[in-house]
C-alpha cells in the first residue's frame, strides 16, 4: 500500500560478560537451545583491558566454541580504553584544582580512621554498559533521535540467572528492550555449570577486573595463588591509586581495594571463607549483569 511503512524485526544482541552465566547463555544460543528466541545477531564483550589473563584465554576459547556450534554468530569485542589508566589519570578542574576519576568503587579510610566506600560505579556504566550500547545502536541502525511511533530496535539478552533475579533492571533506552532468558528458563548458576559440564565445556573463570574491590577473599586468594602476575598488578594499581589520590585537591581519604582497609599485599587471606557470602552479595543490587556473569 502506498505510504505504508515496513517495520523490520529488532535484532537480538547478547551482552557477554564472559562469566559462567553469560557464557552458558551464549553457547545455549549457538546450540539452538533457547526456546522461543531467535539466534542472536551478535554477542558483545566490553573489554576494560584489565581483566586477568584467564578471562582473555577463556574468551578466545568461547569464541571458538560458538563458531564450532550448529548456529554460530559473531562476537564483537569493544573497549573504551584501559580503565586503570583512566582512573589514575590526573586532571585539572576549571578552578585549577587537581582531581582524578573515581570510576572504581574502592573502600576508603580517613585520617581519623573512619571507613567509607565510593559508591560510584563508573567502571560498570562507562567501560561496560556504554560501549555495549554504542555497538548495539550501530548494529541495530538506531536513529539518533526518537521519532513518534518509533519501535524497539534491539532486544538485549542479559545473562542473569534465577538466583540473581534481584539484579534485573529494565532498559533505560527507548530503542532497547532487556530480556533475561536464563531466568525465563528457571536456570540458576549451578544449572549453568551443569549444562556446560554435560556439553563437555570447561567452567569459565570469574570475569572482573584484576583489582575489582568486589572480589571476596576466595577470589583474591585464587588470583594470588593461580595468577600471581595478575595479583601483582592489583597490588601495583592500589599503590598507584593511593599515590594519585594523595596528590589531588578534593580527596582526603586513603583508598583501598580490600574491605579490611589494609594494603592488598598485607591482607590475611588465609582464614576468610567469606562467611557464606558469595562475590555477588557485595554488588548491592547495583550491577545489572554486564561485568561478570
ABEGO torsion letter per residue (X at the ends): XBGBBBBBBBBBBBBBAGBAAAAAAAAAAAAGABBGBBBBABBBBBBAGABBAAAAAAAAAAAAAAAABABBBBBBBBBAEBAAAAAABBBBBAAGBBBBBAABBBBBBBAAGBBBBBABAAAAAAAAAAAAAAAAAAAAGBBABBBBGBBBABBBBBBBBAAAAAABBBBABAABBBBBAAAAAGBBAAAAAAAAAAAGBBBBBBBBBAABAABBAAAAAAAAAABAAAAAAAAAAAAAAAAAAAABAABABBBBABAAGBBAAABBAAABAGGGBBAAAAAGGABAGAAAX
